[in-house]
Amino acid sequence: MIAKAGKTPGAVTGSASEPAGQRRTIGAEAVVEGIGLHLGQPCRLTFRPARTGSGIVFLRTDIAGAAPIPARVEIAVDAERRTQLGSGPEALHTVEHVLAAVGALAIDDLEIGMDGPEPPIMDGSAAPFLEALRGAGLVANGGRPEWLVLRKTIRVVDGDSVYEARPCMGLSLDVTIDFPHPLIGTQRTQCMVTADSFTRELASARTFGFTHEVDALRSKGLIQGASTANAVVLDADGVVDTTLRWPDEFSRHKALDCVGDLVLAGARVRAHIIAHKPSHRGTVALVRALVQHAVREPAVYSIEDIMQVLPHRYPFLLVDRILEIEEGKRIVGLKNVTINEPFFQGHFPGHPIMPGVLIIESMAQVGGMLLMRTIADPSSKVVYFLSLDNVKFRRPVKPGDQLRIEMEVLQIRGTMCKMRGVATVDGQVVTEADMAAMVRDR
């Protein structure tokens, strides 16, 4: 791999959290070179920054006048053992590992130049592409990201592949595979997909295949570039010329493939996806269903989203909207205060002031939204706040005010979290507090 990267002011590195809720691109070019898995042809792949709103676009640089190919499900065609965009000589083959790295880093705008029909397979995982993109630096690109938000459960069946997608705060995967091989059998991988979790748990999982399939696949023109250096190959007894990176590397790789194929939605997907025996064709069918049934929204959480996560209801649901989230670090929410609030009837009648304890509760609910975003199935969990410290009330909150609540994570240890919260009205601090909370089963 060759990666050319330049550090750019404002670049996001490390955990790759969302930069203030803006769209993202990269700060410099990055290059990856090698041969393709199925076609066996050499390819130089170049990641380039792209203007805001342009989306993820491939460009065949080896074909004069070739039209850009957007990474969209409308362009995907059925293909064996891979995800393919377009058809004919300009088609792009086996793009799923590249797209998995792009999707895991929540990159919205990117140009991917290729001087061949298939990206390099590298070691068979998404890690080399992830490394190249991180090295290029992730930068805010202006404008708000678009989310594909699922409001109801949908089910998709494609042959042996069965999917169920449920509403969720982020992207959560529950992938099960079943192969009649002693090293595989039934395996299950569950993951709330973030840049950090993808890097730790999925990125390095390699593609795999079986020696008894080699002749048949090569007779179809497939796996021409495959070897034990870029895939986990299994014979009847075990793996050939390599060592597994995890005992369940096989199901982890299938989850990686799902992350890549979901990028074809053309937006960041918010759904809890349960996949049984997933395939590229099946996941593309799922994406088509998501595009049909889900709602495209800017990068905020509406009251409908909040009600799917928090157990509270009127009159104790005290969050109206989430504006910004930085994964595991920070969240910003809004509470609109109106004269119709039920507590104004009895709290200082004739001189309406929002009770301080309800300001604290509003802050706790915003913090709870941040914690619940890290959970694969939030409907099964609840956040309990355990302590309050350094509480200060700076000024009263009255009808017509809009509380802007910002919660910052100070420490996370297991299921425990400490946060610092500040609530403001028109830029002036009204309340401050330190809180501790714990995630528990409902």
C-alpha positions as CSV (number, residue, x, y, z in Angstrom):
1,M,0.0,0.0,0.0
2,I,1.1,3.6,-0.8
3,A,-0.7,6.3,1.2
4,K,0.0,9.9,0.5
5,A,-1.5,12.0,3.3
6,G,-1.1,15.6,4.3
7,K,-2.2,16.9,7.7
8,T,-4.8,19.6,7.3
9,P,-5.9,22.2,9.9
10,G,-9.1,21.0,11.6
11,A,-8.5,17.4,10.6
12,V,-10.3,14.8,12.7
13,T,-8.1,11.9,13.7
14,G,-8.2,9.2,16.4
15,S,-11.8,8.3,17.1
16,A,-13.1,10.1,14.1
17,S,-16.0,11.7,15.8
18,E,-18.5,13.8,13.8
19,P,-17.2,17.3,13.4
20,A,-20.0,19.4,14.8
21,G,-22.6,17.6,12.8
22,Q,-21.2,18.6,9.4
23,R,-20.6,16.6,6.3
24,R,-17.1,15.1,6.0
25,T,-14.5,14.6,3.4
26,I,-10.7,14.0,3.5
27,G,-8.0,16.6,3.8
28,A,-5.5,15.2,1.2
29,E,-5.2,12.5,-1.4
30,A,-4.4,8.9,-0.4
31,V,-3.3,6.1,-2.8
32,V,-3.6,2.4,-2.4
33,E,-2.2,-0.1,-5.0
34,G,-2.4,-3.8,-5.7
35,I,-4.3,-6.5,-7.6
36,G,-8.0,-7.2,-7.6
37,L,-9.5,-10.3,-6.0
38,H,-11.8,-11.6,-8.7
39,L,-10.4,-10.1,-12.0
40,G,-6.8,-10.3,-10.9
41,Q,-5.9,-7.0,-12.6
42,P,-3.6,-4.3,-11.1
43,C,-5.2,-1.1,-9.8
44,R,-4.1,2.2,-8.4
45,L,-6.9,3.6,-6.3
46,T,-6.8,7.3,-5.3
47,F,-9.0,8.8,-2.6
48,R,-9.5,12.5,-3.2
49,P,-11.4,15.3,-1.3
50,A,-14.8,16.2,-2.9
51,R,-17.1,19.2,-2.7
52,T,-19.9,19.2,-0.2
53,G,-23.0,17.4,-1.3
54,S,-21.3,15.4,-4.0
55,G,-21.6,12.1,-2.2
56,I,-19.3,9.1,-2.7
57,V,-18.3,8.8,-6.4
58,F,-16.0,6.5,-8.3
59,L,-14.2,7.5,-11.5
60,R,-12.5,5.1,-13.9
61,T,-9.3,7.0,-14.8
62,D,-8.2,4.4,-17.3
63,I,-11.1,5.0,-19.6
64,A,-11.1,8.3,-21.5
65,G,-14.3,10.3,-20.9
66,A,-15.7,7.8,-18.5
67,A,-18.7,9.1,-16.5
68,P,-18.5,9.3,-12.7
69,I,-20.2,6.3,-11.0
70,P,-22.0,7.2,-7.8
71,A,-22.0,4.7,-5.0
72,R,-25.8,4.3,-5.0
73,V,-28.0,1.3,-4.9
74,E,-29.7,2.4,-8.1
75,I,-26.4,1.7,-9.9
76,A,-25.8,-1.7,-8.3
77,V,-26.3,-4.9,-10.3
78,D,-26.5,-8.5,-9.3
79,A,-23.1,-10.2,-9.3
80,E,-21.8,-13.4,-7.8
81,R,-19.6,-13.1,-4.7
82,R,-19.1,-9.3,-4.9
83,T,-20.8,-5.9,-5.0
84,Q,-20.8,-4.5,-8.5
85,L,-21.6,-1.0,-9.7
86,G,-22.7,-0.6,-13.3
87,S,-22.2,-3.0,-16.2
88,G,-20.1,-3.3,-19.3
89,P,-16.4,-2.2,-19.6
90,E,-16.9,0.7,-17.2
91,A,-18.3,-1.4,-14.4
92,L,-16.7,-1.5,-10.9
93,H,-16.3,-4.8,-9.2
94,T,-15.8,-5.8,-5.5
95,V,-16.2,-2.3,-4.1
96,E,-17.5,-3.5,-0.7
97,H,-14.3,-3.3,1.4
98,V,-13.5,0.2,0.2
99,L,-17.0,1.3,1.0
100,A,-16.9,-0.3,4.4
101,A,-13.9,1.9,5.4
102,V,-15.7,5.0,3.9
103,G,-18.9,4.2,5.8
104,A,-17.3,3.4,9.1
105,L,-15.5,6.8,9.1
106,A,-18.8,8.5,8.2
107,I,-17.4,10.2,5.1
108,D,-20.1,11.9,3.1
109,D,-18.2,13.3,0.1
110,L,-15.3,11.6,-1.6
111,E,-14.0,10.9,-5.1
112,I,-12.4,7.5,-5.6
113,G,-10.3,7.3,-8.7
114,M,-9.4,3.8,-10.1
115,D,-7.2,2.9,-13.1
116,G,-8.7,-0.5,-13.2
117,P,-12.1,-2.3,-12.9
118,E,-11.6,-3.6,-9.3
119,P,-10.0,-2.1,-6.2
120,P,-6.9,-3.8,-4.8
121,I,-7.8,-6.7,-2.5
122,M,-4.7,-5.9,-0.2
123,D,-4.9,-8.4,2.7
124,G,-8.5,-9.2,2.1
125,S,-9.9,-6.8,4.8
126,A,-10.9,-3.1,4.9
127,A,-8.0,-2.1,7.2
128,P,-5.6,-0.8,4.5
129,F,-8.3,1.5,3.1
130,L,-9.2,2.6,6.6
131,E,-5.6,3.4,7.3
132,A,-5.2,5.4,4.1
133,L,-8.3,7.5,4.8
134,R,-7.3,8.2,8.3
135,G,-3.8,9.2,7.1
136,A,-5.4,11.7,4.7
137,G,-7.2,13.4,7.6
138,L,-10.9,13.7,8.1
139,V,-12.2,17.3,7.8
140,A,-15.6,19.0,8.1
141,N,-17.0,19.8,4.6
142,G,-19.8,22.2,5.4
143,G,-23.5,21.4,5.2
144,R,-25.3,18.8,7.2
145,P,-25.0,15.0,6.7
146,E,-28.1,13.2,5.5
147,W,-29.5,10.3,7.5
148,L,-31.7,7.4,6.4
149,V,-33.9,7.0,9.4
150,L,-36.1,3.9,9.8
151,R,-39.4,4.5,11.5
152,K,-40.8,0.9,11.4
153,T,-39.5,-2.6,11.3
154,I,-39.0,-4.1,7.8
155,R,-38.1,-7.7,6.7
156,V,-36.3,-8.8,3.6
157,V,-35.7,-12.3,2.3
158,D,-33.4,-13.1,-0.6
159,G,-32.9,-16.8,-1.0
160,D,-31.2,-18.1,2.2
161,S,-30.4,-14.5,3.3
162,V,-32.9,-13.1,5.8
163,Y,-32.8,-9.5,7.2
164,E,-34.8,-7.6,9.7
165,A,-34.2,-3.9,10.2
166,R,-35.6,-2.0,13.2
167,P,-35.5,1.7,14.3
168,C,-32.2,2.6,16.1
169,M,-30.3,5.6,17.1
170,G,-27.2,4.6,15.0
171,L,-26.1,1.7,12.9
172,S,-26.2,-1.6,14.8
173,L,-25.5,-5.0,13.3
174,D,-26.4,-8.5,14.5
175,V,-25.0,-10.9,11.9
176,T,-25.3,-14.7,12.0
177,I,-23.6,-17.2,9.5
178,D,-23.7,-20.9,9.2
179,F,-21.2,-23.0,7.2
180,P,-20.7,-26.7,7.4
181,H,-17.0,-26.5,8.3
182,P,-15.5,-27.4,11.7
183,L,-13.8,-24.0,12.1
184,I,-17.0,-22.0,11.3
185,G,-20.3,-23.7,12.0
186,T,-22.7,-21.1,13.4
187,Q,-21.1,-17.8,14.3
188,R,-22.6,-14.5,15.4
189,T,-21.2,-11.0,15.5
190,Q,-22.9,-8.0,17.2
191,C,-21.6,-4.5,16.9
192,M,-22.8,-0.9,17.3
193,V,-20.9,0.5,14.3
194,T,-18.8,3.5,15.0
195,A,-15.3,4.5,13.7
196,D,-13.7,3.1,16.9
197,S,-15.7,-0.1,17.1
198,F,-15.2,-0.9,13.4
199,T,-11.5,-0.3,13.7
200,R,-11.2,-2.6,16.7
201,E,-13.7,-5.3,15.8
202,L,-14.3,-5.5,12.1
203,A,-11.8,-3.7,9.9
204,S,-9.1,-6.4,9.9
205,A,-11.4,-9.4,9.3
206,R,-10.5,-11.0,6.0
207,T,-12.6,-12.4,3.2
208,F,-12.6,-16.2,3.1
209,G,-13.3,-19.1,0.8
210,F,-12.9,-22.9,0.4
211,T,-10.4,-25.0,-1.6
212,H,-13.2,-27.2,-3.0
213,E,-14.8,-24.1,-4.7
214,V,-11.6,-22.8,-6.4
215,D,-11.9,-24.6,-9.7
216,A,-15.6,-23.8,-10.2
217,L,-15.1,-20.1,-9.4
218,R,-12.1,-19.7,-11.6
219,S,-13.9,-21.3,-14.5
220,K,-16.4,-18.4,-14.2
221,G,-13.6,-15.8,-14.3
222,L,-13.7,-15.2,-10.5
223,I,-11.0,-15.2,-7.8
224,Q,-8.3,-14.7,-10.4
225,G,-6.2,-12.7,-8.0
226,A,-7.0,-14.7,-4.8
227,S,-4.3,-16.3,-2.7
228,T,-3.6,-17.3,0.9
229,A,-1.9,-13.8,1.2
230,N,-5.2,-11.9,0.6
231,A,-7.9,-14.4,1.8
232,V,-8.5,-16.9,4.5
233,V,-8.6,-20.2,2.6
234,L,-10.0,-23.3,4.2
235,D,-9.5,-26.9,3.3
236,A,-11.3,-29.9,4.9
237,D,-9.0,-29.7,8.0
238,G,-8.6,-26.0,8.6
239,V,-7.0,-22.8,7.3
240,V,-4.2,-22.9,4.8
241,D,-1.0,-20.9,5.2
242,T,-2.4,-18.4,7.7
243,T,-3.7,-17.9,11.2
244,L,-7.1,-16.6,12.1
245,R,-7.1,-13.1,13.6
246,W,-10.2,-14.0,15.7
247,P,-12.0,-17.4,16.1
248,D,-15.1,-15.7,14.6
249,E,-13.2,-13.8,11.9
250,F,-15.7,-15.2,9.4
251,S,-18.8,-13.6,10.8
252,R,-16.9,-10.4,11.5
253,H,-16.0,-10.2,7.8
254,K,-19.7,-10.7,6.9
255,A,-20.5,-7.8,9.2
256,L,-17.8,-5.7,7.5
257,D,-19.3,-6.5,4.1
258,C,-22.7,-5.3,5.4
259,V,-21.2,-2.0,6.5
260,G,-19.8,-1.5,3.0
261,D,-23.0,-2.4,1.1
262,L,-25.1,-0.1,3.3
263,V,-23.1,2.8,2.0
264,L,-25.1,2.3,-1.2
265,A,-28.1,4.0,0.6
266,G,-26.4,7.3,-0.2
267,A,-26.8,8.5,3.4
268,R,-25.8,7.5,6.9
269,V,-28.1,4.6,7.9
270,R,-29.8,4.6,11.3
271,A,-31.1,1.1,11.9
272,H,-30.6,-2.1,14.0
273,I,-30.1,-4.8,11.3
274,I,-30.4,-8.4,12.1
275,A,-28.9,-10.5,9.2
276,H,-29.0,-14.2,8.9
277,K,-26.7,-15.7,6.3
278,P,-26.2,-12.3,4.6
279,S,-25.0,-12.1,1.0
280,H,-24.0,-9.1,-1.2
281,R,-27.1,-9.6,-3.3
282,G,-29.3,-9.8,-0.2
283,T,-27.8,-6.8,1.5
284,V,-28.3,-4.7,-1.7
285,A,-31.9,-5.9,-1.7
286,L,-32.2,-4.7,2.0
287,V,-30.7,-1.3,1.0
288,R,-33.3,-1.0,-1.7
289,A,-36.0,-1.6,0.9
290,L,-34.5,0.9,3.3
291,V,-34.4,3.5,0.6
292,Q,-38.1,2.8,-0.1
293,H,-39.3,2.7,3.5
294,A,-37.0,4.9,5.5
295,V,-37.0,8.7,5.8
296,R,-34.2,11.0,4.7
297,E,-33.4,13.6,7.4
298,P,-30.6,16.1,8.3
299,A,-28.3,15.1,11.1
300,V,-30.5,15.8,14.0
301,Y,-32.8,13.6,16.1
302,S,-36.4,14.6,16.0
303,I,-39.0,14.0,18.7
304,E,-40.0,10.7,16.9
305,D,-36.4,9.4,17.2
306,I,-36.2,10.5,20.9
307,M,-39.4,8.7,21.7
308,Q,-38.0,5.5,20.3
309,V,-35.1,5.6,22.7
310,L,-36.2,7.3,25.9
311,P,-38.9,5.6,28.0
312,H,-40.3,9.0,29.2
313,R,-43.6,10.4,28.0
314,Y,-45.7,13.5,28.7
315,P,-45.4,15.3,31.0
316,F,-41.9,14.0,31.7
317,L,-40.3,13.8,28.2
318,L,-38.3,17.0,28.4
319,V,-36.2,16.9,25.2
320,D,-37.5,18.2,21.9
321,R,-34.6,17.8,19.6
322,I,-30.9,16.6,19.4
323,L,-28.7,19.0,17.3
324,E,-25.2,17.5,17.5
325,I,-23.5,14.3,18.6
326,E,-19.8,13.6,18.8
327,E,-19.5,9.8,19.3
328,G,-19.0,9.0,23.0
329,K,-17.9,12.6,23.8
330,R,-20.5,15.3,23.5
331,I,-24.2,15.9,22.7
332,V,-26.3,19.0,22.3
333,G,-30.1,19.0,22.7
334,L,-32.9,21.5,22.9
335,K,-35.8,21.9,25.3
336,N,-38.5,24.5,24.3
337,V,-40.2,26.0,27.4
338,T,-43.8,27.2,26.8
339,I,-46.5,28.5,29.1
340,N,-48.5,25.3,28.4
341,E,-46.0,23.3,30.5
342,P,-48.1,21.6,33.3
343,F,-45.7,22.6,36.0
344,F,-46.4,26.3,35.5
345,Q,-49.9,25.8,37.0
346,G,-48.5,25.2,40.4
347,H,-44.9,26.4,40.5
348,F,-44.9,30.1,41.4
349,P,-48.4,30.9,39.9
350,G,-48.5,34.3,38.4
351,H,-44.6,34.3,38.3
352,P,-43.8,31.3,36.0
353,I,-40.4,29.9,36.6
354,M,-39.3,26.4,35.4
355,P,-38.4,24.2,38.4
356,G,-34.7,23.7,38.7
357,V,-35.1,20.0,39.2
358,L,-36.8,19.7,35.8
359,I,-33.9,21.6,34.2
360,I,-31.6,19.0,35.7
361,E,-34.0,16.2,34.4
362,S,-33.8,17.8,30.9
363,M,-30.0,17.7,31.1
364,A,-30.1,14.1,32.2
365,Q,-32.4,13.0,29.4
366,V,-30.0,14.7,26.8
367,G,-27.1,12.8,28.4
368,G,-29.2,9.6,28.3
369,M,-29.6,10.0,24.5
370,L,-25.8,10.0,24.1
371,L,-25.4,6.9,26.2
372,M,-28.2,5.0,24.5
373,R,-26.6,5.7,21.1
374,T,-23.8,3.3,22.0
375,I,-26.3,0.4,22.7
376,A,-27.2,-2.0,19.9
377,D,-30.8,-2.5,21.2
378,P,-31.8,0.5,23.2
379,S,-35.4,-0.8,23.7
380,S,-33.9,-3.4,26.1
381,K,-31.9,-0.8,28.2
382,V,-32.5,2.1,30.5
383,V,-30.2,4.9,31.8
384,Y,-30.3,5.5,35.6
385,F,-28.6,8.6,36.9
386,L,-26.8,7.9,40.1
387,S,-25.4,11.2,41.5
388,L,-25.4,15.0,41.0
389,D,-22.5,17.2,42.0
390,N,-21.6,20.9,41.6
391,V,-25.1,21.9,40.7
392,K,-25.5,25.7,40.1
393,F,-28.5,27.6,39.1
394,R,-27.4,30.9,37.5
395,R,-30.7,32.5,36.4
396,P,-34.4,31.6,36.1
397,V,-35.9,29.9,33.0
398,K,-39.2,31.3,31.9
399,P,-41.9,30.6,29.3
400,G,-40.6,31.4,25.8
401,D,-37.0,30.4,26.6
402,Q,-35.2,27.7,24.7
403,L,-32.8,25.6,26.7
404,R,-29.7,24.6,24.8
405,I,-28.2,21.7,26.7
406,E,-24.6,20.5,26.1
407,M,-23.4,17.4,27.9
408,E,-19.7,16.4,27.8
409,V,-18.4,12.9,28.8
410,L,-15.7,13.1,31.5
411,Q,-15.2,9.4,32.0
412,I,-16.6,6.1,30.8
413,R,-15.9,2.9,32.7
414,G,-17.9,-0.2,31.8
415,T,-21.6,0.7,32.1
416,M,-20.8,3.8,34.2
417,C,-20.4,7.3,32.8
418,K,-19.6,10.7,34.3
419,M,-20.8,13.8,32.4
420,R,-20.5,17.6,32.8
421,G,-23.6,19.5,31.7
422,V,-24.3,23.2,30.9
423,A,-27.7,24.6,30.0
424,T,-27.9,28.0,28.4
425,V,-30.6,30.4,27.2
426,D,-29.6,33.0,24.5
427,G,-26.0,32.2,25.2
428,Q,-26.2,32.8,29.0
429,V,-25.6,30.0,31.4
430,V,-28.7,29.1,33.5
431,T,-27.6,25.7,35.0
432,E,-24.5,23.7,35.5
433,A,-24.1,20.2,36.9
434,D,-21.9,17.1,37.1
435,M,-23.7,13.8,36.8
436,A,-23.0,10.1,37.0
437,A,-25.2,7.5,35.2
438,M,-25.4,3.8,34.6
439,V,-26.9,1.7,31.7
440,R,-29.0,-1.2,33.0
441,D,-31.4,-3.8,31.6
442,R,-35.0,-2.6,31.6
